[in-house]
Amino acid sequence: MVKPLLMTLFSSSEFWAAVGQKVRRPMEYLIATYRTLNVRPEASPAFKQDGGRPAFARGLRQVHDKLRQLGQYPMGQPTPDGYPDVYVAWTSAGTMVSGWNEAGDLLAGYRTEFTFTPADALVARPPATAGAYVDALAQRLVHQKLSAKEKALILGVAGVPAGAKVDATFNGAVTAVARAILASPQHHLR
């Protein structure tokens, strides 16, 4: 009786009212960000070994500390009901900005304990105009096209019009542009 169940589900107003009401919890946001940026457990060439713990162990500790800072970490919920799964629990300014900062740290190359795709290599063949580059970058990072308003906001981060000529580094602003796209609702909603 799967078909009648799905018909009832998809025709309910409650089902359609839930669109856009579920956000990624901090762990989901970080995993999605790491996956999107192709984070791998090998240390980057810029990693400086100081004789202490190996890069991977240090990196895992940073991830754990970030999750603790965001309020959701493994075995951190003291009650058996688990972490909340509602919009308001994970959309405070502090939680969201901290997640965006983690994405920014990765894009800027501050997480040397891991290897990841650099910001200027996220799009294999970057288009020559800023607008087309934002479209390609959004498709790569959030797997969808941004609305005209969202695209204008992203271009405002770089301070360039859509028709401006840009190079592979988005004239030096690719990190800021990629971070802004990863801060968009498209990356936060599930």
Backbone as JSON, one array per atom type, in Angstrom:
{
  "sequence": "MVKPLLMTLFSSSEFWAAVGQKVRRPMEYLIATYRTLNVRPEASPAFKQDGGRPAFARGLRQVHDKLRQLGQYPMGQPTPDGYPDVYVAWTSAGTMVSGWNEAGDLLAGYRTEFTFTPADALVARPPATAGAYVDALAQRLVHQKLSAKEKALILGVAGVPAGAKVDATFNGAVTAVARAILASPQHHLR",
  "N": [[0.83, -1.2, 0.0], [1.99, 1.2, -0.67], [1.69, 3.18, -2.63], [-0.88, 4.55, -2.08], [-0.18, 5.62, 0.4], [1.98, 7.36, -0.22], [0.62, 9.11, -1.94], [-1.19, 10.3, -0.17], [0.61, 11.52, 1.57], [2.04, 13.32, -0.17], [-0.01, 14.96, -0.99], [-0.77, 16.36, 1.19], [-1.16, 19.39, 3.04], [0.51, 19.98, 5.14], [2.88, 18.64, 4.52], [3.88, 20.11, 2.29], [4.09, 22.6, 3.47], [6.28, 22.31, 5.01], [8.52, 22.71, 3.49], [11.66, 24.18, 3.24], [11.86, 24.56, 5.95], [13.5, 22.98, 7.42], [16.72, 22.94, 8.57], [20.19, 22.26, 8.07], [21.73, 20.58, 10.67], [24.51, 21.5, 12.82], [26.56, 19.45, 12.56], [25.79, 18.2, 10.19], [25.99, 20.38, 8.48], [28.77, 20.93, 8.53], [29.79, 18.49, 7.53], [28.62, 18.48, 4.99], [29.85, 20.75, 3.94], [32.58, 20.01, 4.05], [32.5, 17.82, 2.34], [31.69, 19.04, -0.06], [33.88, 20.68, -0.55], [35.75, 18.81, -0.99], [37.34, 17.69, 1.08], [40.03, 15.87, 2.38], [41.72, 13.28, 4.29], [44.51, 13.51, 4.24], [47.44, 15.36, 5.05], [47.98, 18.76, 4.08], [50.44, 20.18, 1.79], [51.34, 22.46, 3.06], [51.32, 21.94, 5.75], [52.83, 22.02, 8.9], [54.77, 19.99, 10.74], [55.1, 19.59, 14.17], [56.27, 17.83, 15.83], [54.49, 16.82, 17.6], [51.24, 15.44, 17.88], [50.04, 13.54, 15.04], [49.06, 14.95, 11.83], [46.43, 14.2, 11.03], [45.2, 13.45, 13.46], [45.31, 15.88, 14.81], [43.72, 17.4, 13.11], [41.22, 16.1, 13.34], [40.72, 16.7, 15.98], [40.38, 19.46, 15.81], [38.03, 19.54, 14.28], [36.25, 18.3, 16.05], [36.36, 20.17, 18.17], [35.25, 22.37, 16.84], [32.67, 21.42, 16.33], [31.79, 21.17, 18.97], [31.84, 23.86, 19.7], [29.82, 24.74, 18.01], [27.68, 23.53, 19.16], [26.8, 20.93, 18.74], [27.95, 17.84, 19.04], [29.5, 14.59, 18.83], [28.06, 12.33, 21.09], [27.36, 14.33, 22.85], [24.87, 15.21, 23.71], [23.05, 15.29, 26.6], [20.62, 14.09, 27.23], [18.42, 11.32, 26.4], [16.89, 11.79, 24.12], [18.14, 12.91, 21.97], [19.69, 15.39, 19.76], [18.0, 18.5, 19.04], [15.73, 18.76, 16.27], [14.77, 20.93, 14.85], [14.18, 24.01, 13.17], [14.64, 26.48, 14.63], [16.46, 25.77, 16.6], [19.01, 25.74, 15.51], [19.67, 28.06, 14.19], [20.79, 30.36, 15.25], [22.56, 33.47, 15.36], [25.25, 33.26, 16.18], [25.84, 30.48, 15.9], [25.47, 30.11, 13.14], [27.3, 31.95, 11.98], [29.69, 30.94, 12.97], [29.81, 28.47, 11.66], [30.0, 29.41, 9.01], [32.45, 30.66, 9.22], [34.13, 28.47, 9.53], [33.92, 27.32, 6.99], [35.07, 29.43, 5.59], [37.67, 29.38, 6.68], [38.61, 26.93, 5.7], [38.49, 27.44, 2.9], [40.31, 29.53, 2.74], [42.64, 28.24, 3.24], [43.53, 27.67, 5.81], [43.28, 25.3, 7.23], [45.47, 23.22, 7.45], [45.86, 20.63, 8.17], [44.41, 18.95, 6.65], [43.75, 17.94, 3.25], [42.34, 19.66, 0.54], [40.14, 20.96, -2.03], [41.37, 23.81, -3.51], [40.03, 27.17, -3.45], [40.18, 28.55, -5.91], [40.22, 26.47, -7.68], [37.83, 25.2, -7.71], [36.01, 25.34, -9.79], [36.42, 23.83, -12.79], [36.99, 24.93, -15.4], [36.96, 28.05, -15.23], [34.54, 30.5, -16.09], [34.83, 33.55, -18.06], [33.43, 35.84, -17.3], [32.1, 37.57, -14.45], [29.44, 37.03, -13.64], [28.81, 34.59, -14.95], [30.76, 33.01, -13.77], [29.95, 33.0, -11.08], [27.55, 31.6, -11.41], [28.56, 29.08, -12.24], [30.12, 28.41, -10.02], [28.18, 28.32, -7.99], [26.67, 26.19, -8.93], [28.53, 24.17, -8.6], [29.01, 24.24, -5.8], [26.51, 24.32, -4.39], [24.83, 22.95, -5.99], [22.8, 24.02, -7.56], [21.15, 26.7, -9.33], [21.46, 30.11, -8.47], [19.03, 32.57, -7.46], [18.2, 35.61, -9.24], [18.37, 37.79, -7.5], [19.85, 36.7, -5.35], [22.2, 36.1, -6.71], [23.04, 38.68, -7.4], [23.59, 39.66, -4.85], [25.76, 38.02, -4.13], [27.6, 38.78, -6.09], [27.93, 41.36, -5.21], [29.46, 40.95, -2.94], [31.97, 40.55, -4.0], [32.19, 42.92, -5.26], [31.79, 43.47, -7.99], [30.29, 43.89, -11.25], [27.97, 41.74, -13.07], [28.84, 41.4, -15.72], [31.54, 41.85, -15.68], [34.95, 41.19, -16.46], [36.76, 38.42, -15.26], [39.42, 36.55, -13.67], [40.73, 33.23, -12.96], [40.89, 33.38, -10.22], [38.81, 34.95, -9.56], [39.45, 37.59, -9.71], [40.9, 37.79, -7.35], [38.95, 37.48, -5.4], [37.75, 35.0, -5.04], [37.69, 33.3, -2.78], [36.11, 34.72, -0.91], [33.73, 34.89, -2.37], [33.03, 32.16, -2.75], [32.74, 31.44, -0.07], [30.56, 33.04, 0.62], [28.58, 31.85, -0.96], [28.48, 29.35, 0.27], [27.36, 30.16, 2.61], [24.82, 30.61, 1.97], [21.2, 30.14, 1.88], [20.7, 27.9, 0.3], [22.74, 26.1, 0.87], [22.35, 25.63, 3.52], [19.75, 24.63, 3.96], [17.9, 21.57, 4.19]],
  "CA": [[0.0, 0.0, 0.0], [2.91, 2.33, -0.71], [1.15, 4.24, -3.49], [-1.83, 5.42, -1.36], [0.55, 6.33, 1.46], [2.69, 8.49, -0.83], [-0.39, 10.06, -2.44], [-1.68, 11.04, 1.0], [1.72, 12.35, 2.04], [2.35, 14.4, -1.11], [-1.15, 15.87, -1.16], [-1.07, 17.05, 2.45], [-0.65, 20.77, 3.14], [1.6, 19.97, 6.12], [4.09, 18.23, 3.82], [4.37, 21.22, 1.47], [4.42, 23.73, 4.34], [7.57, 22.03, 5.65], [9.62, 23.05, 2.58], [12.46, 25.29, 3.72], [11.79, 24.68, 7.41], [14.53, 22.14, 8.04], [18.08, 23.35, 8.25], [21.19, 21.29, 8.46], [22.3, 20.77, 11.99], [25.94, 21.81, 12.65], [27.36, 18.34, 12.05], [25.43, 18.03, 8.79], [26.54, 21.51, 7.73], [30.22, 20.73, 8.37], [30.02, 17.35, 6.63], [28.28, 18.92, 3.64], [30.89, 21.68, 3.53], [33.79, 19.23, 3.8], [32.27, 17.0, 1.14], [31.66, 19.96, -1.19], [35.24, 21.17, -0.78], [36.59, 17.64, -1.22], [38.32, 17.57, 2.17], [40.58, 14.53, 2.5], [42.47, 13.17, 5.53], [45.95, 13.7, 4.11], [47.88, 16.72, 5.37], [48.35, 19.56, 2.91], [51.88, 20.47, 1.76], [51.65, 23.58, 3.95], [51.28, 21.5, 7.14], [54.12, 22.03, 9.61], [54.8, 19.03, 11.84], [55.85, 20.15, 15.3], [56.72, 16.75, 16.7], [53.38, 16.35, 18.42], [50.3, 14.52, 17.25], [50.03, 13.6, 13.57], [48.15, 15.92, 11.24], [45.07, 13.71, 11.02], [44.68, 13.54, 14.83], [45.1, 17.3, 15.1], [42.58, 17.83, 12.32], [40.01, 15.57, 13.96], [40.49, 17.47, 17.2], [39.82, 20.75, 15.39], [36.64, 19.31, 13.87], [35.51, 18.07, 17.29], [36.25, 21.45, 18.87], [34.31, 23.2, 16.09], [31.33, 20.9, 16.61], [31.47, 21.55, 20.35], [31.55, 25.29, 19.64], [28.54, 24.89, 17.33], [26.63, 22.99, 20.02], [26.41, 19.56, 18.39], [29.12, 16.99, 18.85], [29.18, 13.2, 19.16], [27.82, 11.96, 22.49], [27.28, 15.55, 23.64], [23.52, 15.46, 24.2], [22.95, 14.53, 27.84], [19.35, 13.38, 27.33], [18.33, 10.26, 25.38], [16.06, 12.15, 22.97], [18.98, 13.4, 20.88], [19.72, 16.82, 19.48], [16.76, 18.96, 18.43], [15.68, 18.7, 14.82], [13.89, 22.02, 14.43], [14.82, 25.18, 12.57], [15.08, 27.5, 15.58], [17.56, 25.3, 17.45], [20.31, 25.81, 14.85], [19.77, 29.26, 13.34], [21.25, 31.55, 15.96], [23.62, 34.18, 14.63], [26.55, 32.7, 16.56], [26.02, 29.16, 15.29], [25.61, 30.23, 11.69], [28.56, 32.63, 11.66], [30.79, 30.02, 13.27], [29.87, 27.53, 10.53], [30.51, 30.13, 7.84], [33.87, 30.89, 9.44], [34.83, 27.22, 9.26], [34.01, 27.24, 5.53], [36.06, 30.43, 5.2], [39.0, 28.9, 7.06], [38.99, 25.91, 4.72], [38.72, 28.08, 1.61], [41.51, 30.36, 2.83], [43.82, 27.38, 3.4], [44.01, 27.64, 7.2], [43.2, 23.94, 7.76], [46.56, 22.5, 6.77], [45.85, 19.22, 8.59], [43.68, 18.22, 5.62], [43.89, 18.36, 1.87], [41.03, 20.03, 0.01], [40.21, 21.66, -3.29], [41.5, 25.26, -3.3], [38.89, 27.95, -3.94], [40.31, 28.9, -7.33], [40.15, 25.25, -8.48], [36.51, 24.59, -7.54], [35.42, 25.26, -11.12], [37.5, 23.35, -13.65], [37.28, 25.96, -16.41], [36.17, 29.21, -14.82], [34.12, 31.43, -17.15], [35.55, 34.83, -18.06], [32.66, 36.93, -16.69], [31.78, 37.35, -13.04], [28.12, 36.4, -13.52], [28.91, 33.18, -15.35], [31.59, 32.34, -12.77], [29.09, 32.77, -9.91], [26.65, 30.51, -11.78], [29.33, 27.83, -12.22], [30.52, 28.15, -8.64], [26.97, 27.92, -7.27], [26.33, 24.83, -9.38], [29.53, 23.27, -7.99], [28.95, 24.21, -4.34], [25.18, 24.05, -3.84], [24.16, 22.11, -6.98], [21.65, 24.69, -8.14], [21.36, 28.07, -9.76], [20.97, 31.12, -7.54], [18.08, 33.51, -8.03], [18.86, 36.85, -9.69], [18.65, 38.6, -6.31], [20.97, 36.07, -4.64], [23.39, 36.28, -7.54], [23.46, 40.08, -7.24], [24.2, 39.78, -3.51], [27.07, 37.36, -4.18], [28.47, 39.67, -6.87], [28.22, 42.51, -4.34], [30.56, 40.57, -2.04], [33.2, 40.78, -4.76], [32.19, 44.3, -5.74], [31.91, 43.52, -9.45], [29.04, 43.62, -11.97], [27.91, 40.42, -13.69], [29.55, 41.35, -16.99], [32.96, 42.16, -15.51], [35.9, 40.12, -16.77], [37.48, 37.92, -14.08], [40.33, 35.44, -13.92], [40.4, 32.03, -12.19], [40.78, 33.73, -8.8], [37.72, 35.93, -9.47], [40.22, 38.81, -9.43], [41.31, 37.76, -5.95], [37.81, 37.39, -4.49], [37.08, 33.7, -5.13], [37.46, 32.77, -1.44], [34.96, 35.42, -0.35], [32.54, 34.53, -3.15], [32.69, 30.77, -2.4], [32.26, 31.45, 1.32], [29.21, 33.6, 0.61], [27.67, 30.84, -1.5], [28.31, 28.33, 1.3], [26.55, 30.76, 3.66], [23.48, 30.82, 1.42], [20.17, 29.18, 2.31], [20.78, 26.65, -0.46], [23.66, 25.18, 1.52], [21.87, 25.37, 4.87], [18.49, 23.89, 4.0], [17.95, 20.16, 3.76]],
  "C": [[0.87, 1.26, 0.0], [2.31, 3.49, -1.51], [0.12, 5.11, -2.76], [-1.16, 6.22, -0.24], [1.26, 7.55, 0.89], [1.72, 9.53, -1.38], [-0.92, 10.92, -1.3], [-0.6, 12.0, 1.49], [1.93, 13.56, 1.13], [1.18, 15.35, -1.33], [-1.5, 16.62, 0.12], [-0.45, 18.45, 2.48], [0.52, 20.83, 4.13], [2.93, 19.6, 5.46], [4.68, 19.41, 3.06], [4.71, 22.44, 2.31], [5.78, 23.54, 5.0], [8.76, 22.39, 4.76], [10.35, 24.28, 3.1], [12.47, 25.47, 5.22], [12.8, 23.81, 8.14], [15.9, 22.62, 7.6], [19.03, 22.24, 8.66], [21.65, 21.61, 9.87], [23.81, 20.99, 11.81], [26.77, 20.67, 12.09], [27.06, 18.12, 10.57], [26.02, 19.16, 7.94], [28.04, 21.32, 7.49], [30.51, 19.58, 7.41], [29.72, 17.76, 5.2], [29.35, 19.87, 3.09], [32.17, 20.94, 3.19], [33.66, 18.4, 2.53], [32.33, 17.88, -0.11], [33.06, 20.44, -1.55], [36.25, 20.04, -0.95], [37.7, 17.51, -0.18], [38.71, 16.1, 2.3], [41.51, 14.46, 3.71], [43.98, 13.35, 5.42], [46.29, 15.16, 4.45], [48.25, 17.46, 4.09], [49.86, 19.8, 2.93], [52.28, 21.6, 2.71], [51.67, 23.19, 5.43], [52.68, 21.47, 7.72], [54.03, 21.09, 10.81], [55.64, 19.61, 12.96], [56.31, 19.08, 16.28], [55.63, 16.19, 17.58], [52.53, 15.34, 17.69], [50.36, 14.63, 15.73], [48.93, 14.55, 13.07], [46.7, 15.46, 11.33], [44.44, 13.82, 12.41], [44.41, 14.99, 15.2], [43.89, 17.84, 14.36], [41.26, 17.36, 12.91], [39.68, 16.32, 15.25], [39.9, 18.84, 16.87], [38.35, 20.62, 15.0], [35.78, 19.11, 15.11], [35.31, 19.38, 18.05], [35.26, 22.38, 18.17], [32.88, 22.73, 16.34], [30.88, 21.24, 18.02], [31.09, 23.03, 20.4], [30.18, 25.54, 19.01], [27.38, 24.3, 18.14], [26.15, 21.6, 19.68], [27.66, 18.75, 18.13], [28.77, 15.57, 19.29], [29.12, 12.97, 20.67], [27.69, 13.19, 23.4], [25.9, 15.86, 24.2], [23.28, 14.63, 25.45], [21.65, 13.74, 27.99], [19.22, 12.37, 26.19], [17.52, 10.63, 24.14], [16.85, 12.72, 21.8], [18.91, 14.91, 20.7], [18.41, 17.25, 18.82], [16.86, 18.94, 16.9], [14.7, 19.74, 14.29], [14.73, 23.22, 14.01], [15.43, 26.12, 13.62], [16.25, 27.07, 16.45], [18.93, 25.57, 16.85], [20.5, 27.07, 14.01], [20.12, 30.51, 14.13], [22.39, 32.18, 15.17], [24.99, 33.57, 14.93], [26.83, 31.36, 15.91], [26.27, 29.29, 13.79], [26.93, 30.89, 11.3], [29.75, 31.72, 11.92], [30.93, 28.97, 12.16], [30.43, 28.18, 9.29], [32.01, 30.37, 7.98], [34.69, 29.63, 9.18], [34.98, 27.04, 7.75], [35.06, 28.23, 5.03], [37.48, 30.01, 5.52], [39.5, 27.83, 6.09], [39.36, 26.55, 3.39], [39.98, 28.92, 1.6], [42.78, 29.55, 3.03], [44.36, 27.31, 4.81], [43.97, 26.25, 7.82], [44.23, 23.08, 7.05], [46.62, 21.03, 7.16], [45.15, 18.33, 7.56], [44.05, 18.74, 4.25], [42.48, 18.65, 1.36], [41.23, 20.75, -1.3], [40.32, 23.16, -3.01], [40.34, 26.01, -3.97], [38.99, 28.24, -5.44], [40.31, 27.68, -8.25], [38.79, 24.56, -8.36], [35.78, 24.44, -8.87], [36.55, 24.94, -12.08], [37.93, 24.37, -14.7], [36.44, 27.18, -16.09], [35.8, 30.1, -16.01], [34.81, 32.78, -16.99], [34.77, 35.96, -17.4], [32.26, 36.55, -15.27], [30.44, 36.64, -12.87], [28.15, 34.93, -13.86], [29.74, 32.38, -14.34], [30.76, 32.04, -11.53], [28.12, 31.63, -10.2], [27.36, 29.16, -11.69], [29.72, 27.44, -10.8], [29.33, 27.69, -7.8], [26.57, 26.5, -7.66], [27.27, 23.83, -8.72], [29.33, 23.13, -6.48], [27.59, 23.82, -3.78], [24.28, 23.3, -4.83], [22.86, 22.71, -7.52], [22.0, 26.11, -8.52], [20.78, 29.01, -8.71], [19.93, 31.99, -8.24], [18.83, 34.77, -8.45], [19.24, 37.73, -8.51], [19.84, 38.03, -5.53], [22.28, 36.24, -5.4], [23.93, 37.7, -7.41], [24.12, 40.29, -5.88], [25.6, 39.18, -3.49], [28.05, 38.22, -4.97], [28.84, 40.91, -6.06], [29.34, 42.22, -3.35], [31.89, 40.85, -2.71], [33.3, 42.21, -5.28], [32.36, 44.43, -7.24], [30.54, 43.3, -10.09], [29.13, 42.27, -12.68], [28.73, 40.32, -14.97], [31.04, 41.61, -16.89], [33.82, 40.94, -15.84], [36.64, 39.73, -15.5], [38.4, 36.79, -14.5], [39.92, 34.25, -13.03], [40.27, 32.31, -10.7], [39.64, 34.7, -8.54], [38.33, 37.28, -9.09], [40.57, 38.93, -7.94], [40.19, 37.56, -4.95], [37.14, 36.03, -4.45], [36.8, 33.1, -3.75], [36.23, 33.41, -0.82], [33.67, 35.04, -1.06], [32.1, 33.1, -2.8], [32.15, 30.69, -0.98], [30.84, 31.99, 1.39], [28.2, 32.6, 0.05], [27.44, 29.74, -0.47], [27.54, 28.86, 2.51], [25.1, 30.95, 3.22], [22.47, 29.81, 1.96], [20.25, 27.86, 1.55], [21.72, 25.64, 0.18], [23.18, 24.81, 2.93], [20.62, 24.51, 4.94], [18.7, 22.45, 3.6], [16.58, 19.73, 3.32]]
}
